[in-house]
Amino acid sequence: MHPYTLVLAAFELLQKENAELKRQIEIMKLQNISVAIANIIDDWLSRPYQGEDKRQDIETIAQEISKYIHSQLKA
């Protein structure tokens, strides 16, 4: 077998492994984000509504979660 063929085969194997590692890292990031969001929601459910308008309170927590997700996906 020609040495270039071996190098090419090794390079292709490394590319596949790199792609799989990137996929696993993305899965881990999403799992971490999910856990953090669950904690935010749990904390929110544990406290009484703030203010007179329940809808506004829900929108406030939705904005907090959206900002958190946005900041984590940018990182």
Beta strands, then each sheet from edge to edge (+ up, - down):
end
